[in-house]
Amino acid sequence: MTEDLHDASHPDHRFPTIWGALGWVAVFLLLQVIAGVMALGIAIGMDKSGRDPMELARDASFIAAPTILSLVASSLVLLGLLWLHLGKEDRAARIGMMRWSRLSLIQTVGLAIGLIALGLAFNHLYATYVIPDIKVQEALRKMFAALPDTPLNTVILFVAIAGIAPLLEEILFRGLVQNALAKKLPAWGAILGASAIFGAVHMDYHAFPALMAMGAVFGILYHKTGSLRVNIIAHMINNGAALLLT
C-alpha cells in the first residue's frame, strides 16, 4: 500500500477513514437509486404510447436506455464530488493517483496480465462448473441486450462500462476502502475486505465470488504497484475487452 498514508505527522494523516470510505460507497449507491428513479419517472412521463406505467417499468427494452443514462449521470456527479474531496491536502497523490508503478514497466505489465488472467480463469471455472445454469450478472446482460442498437447507445455503453466505471470503482474500492482497511488490517485483509465490498455492491449474489475474485486481482495489483493510475488503466482494458467480446 502507499506508505505516506500512514505518516502520522501529515496534517491529514487520518485520511481515508473506514467510515469515510464506506460513506462514499453509500453515496455511490444512493446516487444510483435516485438517478435511476428519476430517469425512469421522466421516461414514463414522456411516453406517448398509452401503456400502463407498471408495464413500461417491467419492459427491459423501455427501461434500458434510461437506466444506463442514469448510471452515467450518477457516476459523473460522484466523480465530481470525489474530485473536490481528493483535491484537499494532496489526497489524490497520497492514494496513488499522481504516480506510476513502483515496479518496472515490464514487471507492471506482466503482473497485470498474470493477475487478470488468473481472475478470468477463476471466473470461467466458476461460471462453468459452479453455476452452469445461471449467467453471471444476468440482469445486467439482459439490460445491455435490450438497449436499442444504435451508434449513440453503443458509444454511451462503452464509455460507461470501459471508461467511467473503472475510474470510479478504483478510486472508491482501492483508493479509499482498501487504504482505509489497511490502517487496521494486514495487506491481505485489506485486499479481501475491499474486494468483498466491491462484490457486494453489485447486488448479484450469484456473481459475488466472481466479482470478489476480480476485486482481489485489482487489489493485489494496487498493493504491489502503489499506483491507482495503473489500476484504472488495467480495469479499463479488462472491461473494454469483456464488453467487446460479449
Beta strands, then each sheet from edge to edge (+ up, - down):
end
